[in-house]
Amino acid sequence: MMKNKKNIFCCLLITLTALSCGVENNIKKGEKYLALGEYYDAGMQFKKAYSKTPSKERDKRGDLALKSADCFRHINASQRAVAAYQNAIRYKRASLDDRLNYARQLLRTGSYRSAQKEFELILDSMPDNILARNGLTSAKNAPKWKAEGSKYIVKKQDFFNSHRADYCPMLSGDQYNTLYFTSTRNDATGDELSGITGTKPGDIFFSEKDERGKWKKPEIVNGGLNTAYDEGTPAFTPDGREMYITQCVSDGAYPRYATIAKSTRSDAAWGKANTVEVTRDTLSSFAHPTISPDGNWMYFVSDMPGGEGGKDIWRVRITSSGLGGVENLGPEINTPGDEMFPSFRPNGDLYFSSDGHPGMGGLDIFYATADSNGKLMIVHPGYPLNSHGDDFGITFEGLQNQGFFSSNRSDSGRGWDKIYSFVYPEVIQTVKGWVYEIDGYELPEALVYMVGDDGTNIKVSVKGDGSFEQAVYPDVNYIFLATCKGYLNHKEELTVTQSETSEEYTLQFPLANISVPTLIENIHFDFDRATLKPESTASLDKLVVLLEENPNITIELSSHCDYRGSEKYNERLSQQRAESVCQYLTTHGIAAERLTPVGYGKAKPKVIRKKITEKYSWLKENDTLTQKFIESLPAEQQEICNQLNRRTEFLVLRTTYGLFDAEGKLKTVKKKVERKDDDDDTITFE
């Protein structure tokens, strides 16, 4: 009997020794993972150690529970974090700061009553703590905000979502027809699981709309952008040629700091992303980049010194020589909590997510805008755009208040994010314009100056298709001036009226090329004469306006005939027709010395430009419509070519008319476009 007891005791001792060794091994591994920022792996090791530790070792169990809680808090596994914090509190190992973290996790799970009690307890000892004070406000108001709701219509978009995390959608393309996002789905690059999240490292995926406007199946971005490490949070420059991302490269010996990287698009592929040096700080994280609508600033998130606490939103100027001049957005935006995932609505409002401002729990979406007096306001859009979970990474489909965002509201246990769509019905008036070459293609290098008698004075870059879109407001008169290097300016005016429904105004900005002849369409003469027909006046009036908008140019006004008829006859008739057009222009206020009429007859047959080949596929770019070329074509095509040869054009000769005085010295010229209002106010373009 004694022998059996001794055997049982020995077995028990061996078991306890093994458990003790196992616990210490788990703790050692957990500490190693934690030092590297691999919170998922660290949390699981501390959890295992906790379960192996005898209940009588209360302090040790409490400390392990607290370590687990902090790890799960970092990866947004809120339900696991709450349970672990409760164990740490039960074993009396939680400090006031730990209780604050616990209360904030309760908000994330929607446990508002429990959270309120915790915040009240904390404020008894820490009455000036901003996070506790704002947390109490959140716990009290969130149920009311949820009950009140809002006009937002939110839908989960399972078409984009996988069985893992899908987040930070970002629309791109001239017509917002491509959606990029981050995903840890099985199709992501690499084979190993991330020690931070427990899933595959994130990669950038995309989906495009087909011809019918339907989204295609998401695909991974190829071309060197994605690696075996983490890539995420894509953002684009206004021209869509550069993508900024967050990148986390693994290192087995050092902590993993997030960095910002940039990829350039070549043809249809995104190249390898190269790290962008924001500052020389190598011990802070830099993440979540976004580019301002004017392309002049990169906004980003960092925990570097000099902020308000936690993670802050900063910005840095983008210059031709690189990045420079880092600025913190200050306490109006940033709090002692985390402010993350900045993005812009095209109207200029800055959107971001925060768990420091009063919200519904976790990260809530806010936006910064100016009130009628120009004062900055921070607005909480309410429920259902926001929830008790993390809501972040918002992107807009044009100027309308609609698009996509990400949230883990339905997965607080594992913290996996999903993509949602949102629509906010609102009356909004917009102007959409296209800048293009007369008789040519879009001009993506153009700029549009927009001035309104309400004080609006902005410079707008156009997209790759030459278009731009801006919000306009009722009872405001606007002037738009389109400019592009190598082209003449063009001005349009717009008066916006009151409307009870959304309305889009459309403007066209055809720019004349300075270096090639520009066709004047719809110029018609009486048969065999130089008399202008009445239907020609509309086009000639536009030419008058163009010359008024560009007062420093002189032009050659040329008329051309087809090859039929004698050479002298064609030259005489075309000269008379060119002079007839010039006479019309001078009678409408254009100085005669700015006009040179030339009749070329049939001496300069038309040279085909690429745009015409879209209408007449049997013609090729740079074809010259000589008599020999035309006579080689079928009869129907011959007549089309003869019509193309019969044309009136202008060519810019000088761009310095009126700029010099009698002594040949440059005059002081203030370039402007102006319009007098009823009250005699003057709007100018500088």
JOHUSUL-V884153 format. One record per backbone hydrogen bond with DSSP energy under -0.5 kcal/mol. CO is the residue of the C=O (numbers start at 1). NH is the residue of the N-H. E is the energy in kcal/mol with one decimal. If there is no record, write none. Layout:
BEGIN
CO:NH:E / CO:NH:E
END
This chain:
BEGIN
1:5:-2.0 / 2:6:-2.3 / 3:7:-2.1 / 4:8:-2.7 / 5:9:-2.6 / 6:10:-2.5 / 7:11:-2.6 / 8:12:-2.5 / 9:13:-2.6 / 10:14:-2.6 / 11:15:-2.5 / 12:16:-2.7 / 13:17:-2.4 / 14:18:-2.5 / 15:19:-2.7 / 16:20:-2.5 / 17:21:-2.6 / 18:22:-2.7 / 19:23:-2.8 / 20:24:-2.3 / 21:25:-2.1 / 22:26:-2.4 / 23:27:-2.7 / 24:28:-2.6 / 25:29:-2.4 / 26:30:-2.8 / 27:31:-2.7 / 28:32:-1.9 / 29:33:-2.7 / 30:34:-2.5 / 31:35:-2.1 / 32:36:-1.1 / 33:38:-2.7 / 34:37:-1.4 / 36:256:-1.2 / 37:39:-1.5 / 38:42:-2.3 / 39:43:-2.9 / 40:44:-2.2 / 41:45:-1.8 / 42:46:-2.4 / 43:47:-2.1 / 44:48:-2.1 / 45:49:-2.4 / 46:50:-2.3 / 47:51:-2.1 / 48:52:-1.4 / 49:53:-1.0 / 50:53:-0.7 / 54:57:-1.6 / 56:58:-1.8 / 57:61:-2.5 / 58:62:-2.7 / 59:63:-2.5 / 60:64:-2.5 / 61:65:-2.5 / 62:66:-2.0 / 63:67:-2.2 / 64:68:-2.4 / 65:69:-2.6 / 66:70:-2.3 / 67:71:-1.9 / 68:72:-2.7 / 69:73:-2.3 / 70:74:-1.6 / 71:75:-1.0 / 72:77:-2.3 / 73:76:-1.3 / 76:78:-1.7 / 77:81:-2.3 / 78:82:-2.9 / 79:83:-2.0 / 80:84:-2.1 / 81:85:-2.8 / 82:86:-2.4 / 83:87:-1.5 / 84:88:-2.1 / 85:89:-2.6 / 86:90:-2.3 / 87:91:-1.9 / 88:93:-2.8 / 89:92:-1.6 / 95:99:-2.3 / 96:100:-2.2 / 97:101:-2.1 / 98:102:-2.4 / 99:103:-2.7 / 100:104:-2.2 / 101:105:-1.7 / 102:106:-2.0 / 103:107:-1.6 / 104:108:-1.3 / 105:109:-1.1 / 106:111:-2.4 / 107:110:-1.5 / 110:112:-1.7 / 111:115:-2.2 / 112:116:-2.5 / 113:117:-1.9 / 114:118:-2.0 / 115:119:-2.8 / 116:120:-2.4 / 117:121:-2.1 / 118:122:-2.4 / 119:123:-2.6 / 120:124:-1.1 / 121:125:-0.7 / 122:125:-1.1 / 122:126:-2.6 / 126:129:-1.7 / 128:130:-0.6 / 129:133:-2.4 / 130:134:-3.0 / 131:135:-2.1 / 132:136:-2.3 / 133:137:-1.9 / 134:138:-2.2 / 135:139:-2.7 / 136:140:-2.1 / 137:141:-2.3 / 138:142:-2.9 / 141:145:-2.7 / 142:146:-2.5 / 143:147:-2.0 / 144:148:-2.5 / 145:149:-2.3 / 151:425:-0.6 / 152:154:-0.6 / 153:423:-1.4 / 155:421:-3.2 / 156:158:-1.0 / 157:160:-1.5 / 157:161:-1.1 / 165:184:-2.2 / 167:182:-3.0 / 170:180:-2.6 / 172:178:-1.7 / 173:176:-1.7 / 177:209:-2.1 / 178:172:-2.7 / 178:180:-0.6 / 179:207:-1.9 / 180:170:-2.7 / 181:205:-3.1 / 182:167:-2.5 / 183:203:-2.2 / 184:200:-0.7 / 185:188:-2.0 / 192:201:-0.6 / 194:198:-2.3 / 195:40:-0.6 / 195:41:-2.3 / 196:40:-0.9 / 199:194:-4.6 / 202:231:-2.5 / 203:183:-2.2 / 203:205:-0.5 / 204:221:-2.4 / 205:181:-2.2 / 206:219:-2.7 / 207:179:-3.0 / 208:216:-2.9 / 210:213:-2.0 / 214:210:-2.7 / 219:206:-2.8 / 220:222:-0.5 / 221:226:-0.6 / 222:270:-0.9 / 224:273:-0.5 / 230:248:-2.2 / 232:246:-3.0 / 235:244:-2.9 / 237:240:-2.3 / 241:265:-2.7 / 242:237:-1.8 / 243:263:-3.1 / 244:235:-1.8 / 245:261:-2.4 / 246:232:-2.1 / 247:249:-0.5 / 247:259:-2.5 / 248:230:-1.8 / 255:257:-0.8 / 258:286:-2.4 / 259:247:-3.1 / 260:276:-3.5 / 261:245:-2.7 / 262:274:-2.4 / 263:243:-2.9 / 264:271:-2.0 / 265:267:-0.5 / 266:269:-2.3 / 269:266:-2.9 / 270:225:-0.6 / 274:262:-2.6 / 275:277:-0.5 / 276:278:-0.9 / 280:282:-0.6 / 285:303:-0.8 / 287:301:-3.1 / 290:299:-3.0 / 292:295:-2.3 / 296:318:-3.0 / 297:292:-2.4 / 297:299:-0.5 / 298:316:-2.0 / 299:290:-2.1 / 300:314:-3.0 / 301:287:-2.6 / 302:312:-2.6 / 304:307:-0.6 / 311:339:-2.9 / 312:302:-2.1 / 312:314:-0.5 / 313:329:-2.0 / 314:300:-2.3 / 315:327:-3.1 / 316:298:-2.7 / 317:319:-0.6 / 317:324:-1.9 / 319:322:-1.5 / 322:319:-2.5 / 324:317:-1.2 / 325:317:-0.6 / 327:315:-2.5 / 330:333:-1.1 / 330:334:-2.9 / 338:355:-1.7 / 340:353:-3.0 / 343:351:-3.4 / 345:348:-2.9 / 349:345:-2.5 / 349:351:-0.6 / 350:368:-3.1 / 351:343:-2.5 / 352:366:-3.2 / 353:340:-3.1 / 354:364:-2.5 / 362:364:-0.5 / 363:391:-2.9 / 364:354:-2.2 / 365:381:-0.7 / 366:352:-2.3 / 367:379:-2.9 / 368:350:-1.6 / 369:377:-3.4 / 371:374:-2.2 / 375:371:-2.6 / 377:369:-2.2 / 377:379:-0.6 / 379:367:-1.8 / 379:381:-0.6 / 382:386:-2.0 / 389:391:-0.5 / 390:408:-1.5 / 392:406:-3.0 / 393:169:-0.5 / 395:404:-1.8 / 396:398:-1.2 / 397:400:-0.6 / 400:402:-2.2 / 401:424:-2.3 / 402:397:-3.1 / 403:422:-2.0 / 404:395:-2.6 / 405:420:-3.2 / 406:392:-2.7 / 407:418:-2.5 / 408:411:-2.2 / 411:415:-2.3 / 411:416:-0.5 / 412:78:-0.6 / 412:79:-1.3 / 417:166:-2.5 / 418:407:-2.3 / 419:157:-2.5 / 420:405:-2.4 / 421:155:-1.9 / 422:403:-2.1 / 423:153:-2.7 / 423:425:-0.5 / 426:428:-0.7 / 428:503:-1.0 / 429:472:-2.5 / 430:505:-3.3 / 431:470:-2.2 / 432:507:-2.2 / 433:468:-1.9 / 434:436:-0.5 / 434:509:-2.6 / 435:443:-2.3 / 436:511:-3.3 / 437:440:-2.5 / 441:437:-2.9 / 442:444:-0.5 / 443:446:-1.8 / 446:462:-1.2 / 447:483:-2.9 / 448:450:-0.5 / 448:460:-3.3 / 449:451:-0.5 / 449:481:-2.3 / 450:458:-2.5 / 451:479:-2.7 / 452:455:-1.7 / 456:452:-2.2 / 458:450:-2.9 / 460:448:-2.7 / 463:466:-2.0 / 466:435:-3.1 / 467:463:-3.1 / 468:433:-2.2 / 470:431:-2.8 / 472:429:-0.5 / 473:476:-0.9 / 476:496:-2.2 / 477:453:-1.8 / 478:494:-2.4 / 479:451:-2.5 / 480:482:-0.5 / 480:492:-2.5 / 481:449:-2.9 / 482:490:-1.7 / 483:447:-2.5 / 484:487:-2.1 / 486:514:-2.5 / 490:482:-3.0 / 492:480:-3.2 / 494:478:-3.5 / 494:496:-0.5 / 496:475:-2.0 / 496:476:-0.5 / 503:430:-2.4 / 503:505:-0.5 / 505:432:-3.3 / 507:434:-1.5 / 509:436:-2.0 / 509:511:-0.6 / 511:438:-2.8 / 512:488:-2.5 / 517:519:-0.5 / 518:650:-2.0 / 519:521:-0.8 / 520:523:-0.5 / 522:524:-0.6 / 524:533:-2.9 / 526:529:-2.1 / 530:532:-0.5 / 531:526:-2.2 / 533:536:-2.1 / 534:537:-1.5 / 536:540:-1.9 / 537:541:-2.7 / 538:542:-1.4 / 539:543:-1.6 / 540:544:-2.1 / 541:545:-2.1 / 542:546:-2.4 / 543:547:-2.3 / 544:548:-2.1 / 545:549:-2.5 / 546:550:-1.2 / 548:551:-0.5 / 550:553:-1.4 / 552:657:-2.2 / 554:653:-2.9 / 554:654:-1.2 / 555:557:-0.6 / 555:596:-1.8 / 556:558:-0.7 / 556:651:-1.8 / 557:598:-2.6 / 558:649:-2.4 / 559:600:-2.0 / 559:601:-0.7 / 560:647:-0.6 / 566:570:-2.3 / 567:571:-2.3 / 568:572:-2.5 / 569:573:-2.6 / 570:574:-2.6 / 571:575:-2.2 / 572:576:-2.2 / 573:577:-2.2 / 574:578:-2.4 / 575:579:-2.4 / 576:580:-2.0 / 577:581:-1.9 / 578:582:-2.2 / 579:583:-2.4 / 580:584:-1.7 / 581:585:-1.9 / 582:586:-2.5 / 583:587:-2.1 / 584:588:-0.5 / 585:588:-0.8 / 585:590:-2.0 / 586:589:-1.7 / 591:594:-1.6 / 592:595:-2.0 / 594:555:-2.7 / 596:557:-2.4 / 598:559:-1.8 / 598:600:-0.7 / 600:603:-2.6 / 601:561:-3.4 / 606:608:-0.5 / 606:625:-2.6 / 608:622:-3.4 / 609:612:-1.1 / 609:613:-0.9 / 610:613:-0.7 / 610:614:-0.6 / 611:614:-1.0 / 611:615:-0.6 / 612:615:-0.9 / 612:616:-2.4 / 615:617:-0.6 / 616:619:-2.0 / 620:623:-2.1 / 623:608:-3.3 / 623:625:-0.5 / 624:626:-2.3 / 626:630:-2.6 / 627:631:-2.6 / 628:632:-0.7 / 629:632:-0.8 / 630:633:-2.0 / 634:638:-2.2 / 635:639:-1.8 / 636:640:-1.4 / 637:641:-2.1 / 638:642:-2.3 / 639:643:-2.0 / 640:644:-2.1 / 641:645:-2.0 / 642:646:-1.6 / 645:647:-1.2 / 647:560:-2.5 / 648:520:-3.0 / 649:558:-2.5 / 650:518:-3.0 / 651:556:-2.8 / 654:554:-1.7 / 656:659:-2.1 / 659:667:-3.6 / 661:664:-2.0 / 665:661:-2.7 / 667:669:-0.9 / 669:671:-0.8 / 675:683:-1.2 / 677:680:-2.1 / 681:677:-1.9 / 683:675:-0.6 / 684:686:-0.5
END
